[in-house]
Every structure is written in structure tokens, then in C-alpha cells.
Amino acid sequence: MVWSYVHWLVGLSLLFVVLERLFPWRKGQPLLRPGWLRDLGFLALNGHFFSLLTAGLNGWLAFQATTLLQGAGLRLDASPLPRWPFWAQVVVFLLVSDFLQWCVHNALHRVPFLWTFHKVHHAITTMDFVGNFRFHWMEIVVYKTAQWLPLALLGASGEAAFVVAVFGTFWGDLNHANLNVGLGPLGYVLNSPRMHLWHHDASDEGGVAKNFGIVLSLWDFVFRTAYWPRDRSPRALGYPGIEEMPLGLVGELAWPLVRRR
């Protein structure tokens, strides 16, 4: 299943390369834009290579944690979800996992220690689908740790989790893509490139913590963290103080760990 996911990642990457060339939102934005080689490294690490490296480790850690909790008397098989139809498992798993990711993403902006790592993602100044993979590996640790127990208790099938993972990757690529997609009224439920671009706004207009949605924008409208001027785009992307961030792949990966406090 891991190899199948990597094949999907490669296919989705090629799809968005073609779509961004055929239907660009920012028409003057070249394919080989500034920083493309560095961000290609992030794509390879976090998408096509690191997923293989972490899948086995995540599986082993999940097995050990499951064994430990079951030994302590906690039942992880009490959920009725595995007996539901496949489509219902996919929908419930998507809703629960996306809300958990919204909570984690919120924390990445509000907890100073976590924000230090998340700054790597917000060092994006030219947005395209590759931005979906431009993040520090520590975020994988945070997301997986926070999601594991709730999703384990949920008990959806591996196939349902796989479908949600592929769909989530597709939607993440879309949100970062150079495509003019607003979704109309569905934009109040589903995230889009127009709305997510404001999450990467370099200014503090609307607050510096806004639009945390991954697949669903619904959580931002419910919890009043949505900010989306429909008539324009941000003047610049990044974050206040972006000058502190090194420019190279190795420098950005090392910076949160070695920077002077």
C-alpha cells in the first residue's frame, strides 16, 4: 500500500505540473521559479522518499503503542465504524482526521516552539503545488502523534484511510497550486487555492493566524478563523521576519534546530 501511495504521489505531481501550465492563475509565474531546486528537494523528501522511510517506522510505533494500551486494558476495537459501509468509513475518517489536522495546524501557529518549525512552510514566497510538500520533517512527527490515538479508536479500515490519504494529498496540492479555483458557495465547506493563499499572506492583515483548513474550510468558518477578501490576493507571501530563514534546503531543515534563541 505504501508503494501504491508513492505511485499516486508521482501521478498527482505530474497532473498538477500539466494543469499549472495549461490553466495558470498567475500567468507570469514560470515553472523554474526562484527556489525551484530547493523545493524539488522538499518534494522528494516529504513526498516521494520520506513517506517510504516513515511508513515502516510509523507502523512499528503504532503497533508498539497499540500493544501497550491493550495491555493496560484499553480496547481499540470497540468502534462500530468497521461494520459501516465503505463510503461511510471514508466520510467519517475524512471528517475526523481533517478536524484533527485543523487543530494541529492551529497549534503550529500558536505554540512558539512548533511555530519555529512551521516557519519553514511559511517561507514560501512563490506558490505552486510543490508548496504542499515544503515543510519541516518535525511536522510529520507532530501530526502523526496527535492523530494516532483518536484515529486508532475510530477504527476505520486501512482501505478507507488510504483513500482519504490520497484525496487529502490531492486537495493539499490543489490548495497550493497556481490555479484559479474558488469553488463558489462550496468554498464555505472546502478549502481552495484562493482562500489558502491568504493563509500564506506575509502581512498581519486579518491576523497572522487564519485559514487553518486542510481539506475543509468549514472549521475556519465555524471557529471564526477564516479570512478571505474575495476581490483580491495578498500582496506578498511569507511571514513577518522571513529574512531570518536560510535559503537552501539543508539550511532550512537545520535552522529550527540550531538557530540562536
C-alpha positions as CSV (number, residue, x, y, z in Angstrom):
1,M,0.0,0.0,0.0
2,V,2.9,2.3,0.7
3,W,4.2,1.8,-2.9
4,S,0.7,2.5,-4.2
5,Y,0.6,5.8,-2.3
6,V,4.0,6.8,-3.7
7,H,2.7,6.0,-7.2
8,W,-0.3,8.2,-6.6
9,L,2.0,11.0,-5.4
10,V,4.1,10.8,-8.6
11,G,0.9,10.8,-10.7
12,L,-0.6,13.7,-8.8
13,S,2.6,15.7,-9.2
14,L,2.6,15.2,-12.9
15,L,-1.1,16.1,-13.1
16,F,-0.5,19.5,-11.4
17,V,2.6,20.3,-13.4
18,V,0.3,20.0,-16.5
19,L,-2.6,21.8,-15.0
20,E,-0.5,24.7,-13.9
21,R,1.0,25.0,-17.4
22,L,-2.4,24.9,-19.1
23,F,-4.5,27.0,-16.6
24,P,-2.2,29.2,-14.6
25,W,-3.7,31.7,-12.2
26,R,-0.6,33.9,-12.0
27,K,0.3,33.7,-15.7
28,G,3.8,35.2,-15.4
29,Q,4.9,32.6,-12.9
30,P,7.5,30.3,-14.5
31,L,7.9,26.6,-13.9
32,L,11.5,27.0,-12.8
33,R,10.8,29.9,-10.4
34,P,13.3,31.1,-7.8
35,G,13.9,28.3,-5.3
36,W,12.6,25.5,-7.5
37,L,15.6,23.2,-7.0
38,R,15.3,23.6,-3.2
39,D,11.6,22.9,-3.2
40,L,12.1,19.9,-5.5
41,G,14.2,18.6,-2.7
42,F,11.4,19.1,-0.3
43,L,9.0,17.3,-2.7
44,A,11.4,14.3,-2.9
45,L,12.0,14.1,0.8
46,N,8.5,14.7,2.2
47,G,6.5,13.2,-0.7
48,H,8.2,10.6,-2.7
49,F,11.0,9.4,-0.4
50,F,10.3,10.3,3.2
51,S,6.8,8.7,3.0
52,L,8.6,5.4,2.4
53,L,11.1,6.0,5.1
54,T,8.5,6.9,7.7
55,A,5.8,4.4,6.8
56,G,7.6,1.5,8.3
57,L,8.6,3.5,11.4
58,N,5.1,4.8,11.9
59,G,3.7,1.3,11.6
60,W,6.1,-0.2,14.1
61,L,5.5,2.6,16.6
62,A,1.7,2.3,16.2
63,F,1.9,-1.4,16.8
64,Q,4.0,-1.0,19.9
65,A,1.7,1.7,21.2
66,T,-1.4,-0.4,20.5
67,T,0.2,-3.4,22.3
68,L,1.0,-1.2,25.3
69,L,-2.5,0.3,25.5
70,Q,-4.2,-3.1,25.1
71,G,-2.0,-4.5,27.8
72,A,-3.2,-1.6,30.0
73,G,-6.8,-2.7,29.4
74,L,-7.8,-0.1,26.7
75,R,-10.0,-1.5,23.9
76,L,-9.2,-0.2,20.5
77,D,-11.7,-2.4,18.7
78,A,-14.9,-1.1,20.3
79,S,-15.8,1.3,17.4
80,P,-18.8,0.3,15.2
81,L,-17.2,2.1,12.2
82,P,-15.6,-1.0,10.7
83,R,-19.1,-2.5,10.3
84,W,-20.3,0.5,8.3
85,P,-20.4,0.7,4.5
86,F,-17.0,1.6,2.9
87,W,-18.2,5.1,1.7
88,A,-19.4,5.9,5.3
89,Q,-16.0,4.9,6.7
90,V,-14.3,7.2,4.2
91,V,-16.6,10.2,5.0
92,V,-16.2,9.8,8.8
93,F,-12.5,9.2,8.6
94,L,-12.1,12.3,6.4
95,L,-14.1,14.5,8.8
96,V,-12.3,13.3,12.0
97,S,-8.8,13.3,10.5
98,D,-9.3,16.7,8.9
99,F,-10.6,18.3,12.1
100,L,-7.6,16.8,14.0
101,Q,-5.3,18.3,11.3
102,W,-7.0,21.7,11.7
103,C,-6.3,21.6,15.4
104,V,-2.7,20.6,14.9
105,H,-2.3,23.3,12.2
106,N,-3.8,25.9,14.6
107,A,-1.3,24.8,17.3
108,L,1.6,25.1,14.9
109,H,0.9,28.8,14.6
110,R,0.1,29.5,18.3
111,V,2.8,27.5,20.1
112,P,6.1,29.2,19.7
113,F,8.2,26.0,19.7
114,L,6.0,24.5,17.0
115,W,5.8,27.8,15.0
116,T,9.6,27.7,14.7
117,F,9.3,24.5,12.6
118,H,6.2,25.6,10.8
119,K,8.0,28.8,9.6
120,V,9.8,26.6,7.0
121,H,6.5,26.0,5.3
122,H,5.6,29.7,5.5
123,A,8.9,30.7,3.9
124,I,7.1,30.1,0.6
125,T,7.2,33.3,-1.5
126,T,6.1,31.8,-4.8
127,M,3.2,29.5,-4.6
128,D,2.6,26.3,-6.6
129,F,1.6,22.8,-5.9
130,V,5.1,21.9,-4.6
131,G,4.4,24.1,-1.6
132,N,2.2,21.3,-0.2
133,F,5.4,19.3,0.5
134,R,7.6,22.2,1.6
135,F,7.6,21.6,5.3
136,H,10.0,20.5,8.1
137,W,10.0,16.8,8.9
138,M,9.2,17.6,12.5
139,E,5.6,18.4,11.4
140,I,5.2,14.8,10.4
141,V,6.1,13.8,14.0
142,V,3.6,16.3,15.5
143,Y,0.7,15.4,13.1
144,K,1.2,11.6,13.4
145,T,1.5,11.8,17.2
146,A,-1.6,13.9,17.7
147,Q,-3.8,11.9,15.3
148,W,-2.8,8.4,16.1
149,L,-4.9,7.5,19.2
150,P,-8.2,9.2,18.0
151,L,-7.9,7.6,14.6
152,A,-7.0,4.2,16.2
153,L,-10.1,4.4,18.3
154,L,-12.1,5.3,15.3
155,G,-11.1,2.0,13.7
156,A,-11.7,2.7,10.0
157,S,-10.4,0.1,7.5
158,G,-6.9,0.6,6.0
159,E,-8.5,0.9,2.6
160,A,-10.7,3.9,3.8
161,A,-7.6,5.5,5.4
162,F,-5.7,5.0,2.1
163,V,-8.5,6.7,0.1
164,V,-8.6,9.7,2.5
165,A,-4.7,10.0,2.4
166,V,-4.7,10.1,-1.5
167,F,-7.6,12.6,-1.5
168,G,-6.0,14.7,1.2
169,T,-2.8,14.9,-0.8
170,F,-4.7,15.8,-4.0
171,W,-6.5,18.6,-2.1
172,G,-3.4,19.8,-0.5
173,D,-1.7,20.1,-3.9
174,L,-4.8,21.9,-5.2
175,N,-4.8,24.4,-2.4
176,H,-1.2,25.3,-3.1
177,A,-1.4,25.1,-6.9
178,N,-1.2,28.1,-9.2
179,L,-4.8,27.5,-10.3
180,N,-7.7,30.0,-10.0
181,V,-10.2,27.8,-8.2
182,G,-12.7,29.4,-5.8
183,L,-15.5,26.8,-5.7
184,G,-18.3,29.3,-5.3
185,P,-20.6,28.5,-2.3
186,L,-18.7,25.3,-1.8
187,G,-15.8,27.5,-0.6
188,Y,-17.5,27.7,2.7
189,V,-17.1,23.9,3.1
190,L,-14.0,23.0,1.1
191,N,-10.6,24.8,1.1
192,S,-9.4,26.3,-2.2
193,P,-6.3,28.0,-3.7
194,R,-7.9,31.4,-3.4
195,M,-8.6,31.0,0.3
196,H,-5.4,29.2,1.2
197,L,-3.3,31.9,-0.4
198,W,-4.4,34.2,2.4
199,H,-3.1,31.7,4.9
200,H,0.4,32.4,3.4
201,D,-0.1,36.2,3.5
202,A,3.2,37.9,4.5
203,S,1.3,40.7,6.4
204,D,-0.7,40.6,9.5
205,E,-3.9,41.7,7.7
206,G,-6.7,39.7,9.2
207,G,-4.3,38.5,11.9
208,V,-1.3,36.3,11.4
209,A,-3.3,33.1,12.4
210,K,-6.0,32.5,9.8
211,N,-7.4,29.8,7.4
212,F,-6.0,26.7,9.0
213,G,-8.2,24.3,7.0
214,I,-6.5,21.4,5.1
215,V,-9.3,19.9,3.0
216,L,-12.3,21.5,4.7
217,S,-12.6,25.3,5.2
218,L,-15.7,24.6,7.3
219,W,-13.8,24.5,10.6
220,D,-12.4,28.1,9.9
221,F,-15.9,29.5,9.4
222,V,-17.2,27.6,12.4
223,F,-14.4,28.7,14.8
224,R,-14.1,32.2,13.3
225,T,-10.5,31.8,12.0
226,A,-11.5,32.4,8.3
227,Y,-10.2,35.5,6.5
228,W,-10.8,35.7,2.7
229,P,-11.1,39.0,0.8
230,R,-12.8,37.7,-2.3
231,D,-11.8,40.6,-4.5
232,R,-8.0,40.4,-4.3
233,S,-5.0,38.3,-3.4
234,P,-2.2,39.0,-0.8
235,R,0.4,41.5,-1.9
236,A,3.2,39.1,-0.9
237,L,3.6,35.7,0.6
238,G,5.8,34.6,3.5
239,Y,5.7,35.7,7.2
240,P,6.8,38.7,9.2
241,G,10.6,38.4,9.7
242,I,11.1,35.9,6.9
243,E,14.6,37.4,6.4
244,E,15.8,35.1,9.2
245,M,15.2,32.0,7.1
246,P,18.2,30.5,5.2
247,L,17.6,29.9,1.5
248,G,18.9,26.4,0.9
249,L,17.3,23.0,1.6
250,V,19.8,21.9,4.2
251,G,19.8,25.3,5.9
252,E,16.0,25.4,6.2
253,L,15.9,21.9,7.6
254,A,18.6,22.6,10.1
255,W,17.6,26.2,11.1
256,P,14.8,25.4,13.6
257,L,17.2,23.1,15.4
258,V,20.3,25.2,15.5
259,R,19.1,28.8,15.4
260,R,20.1,31.1,18.2
261,R,17.3,31.5,20.7
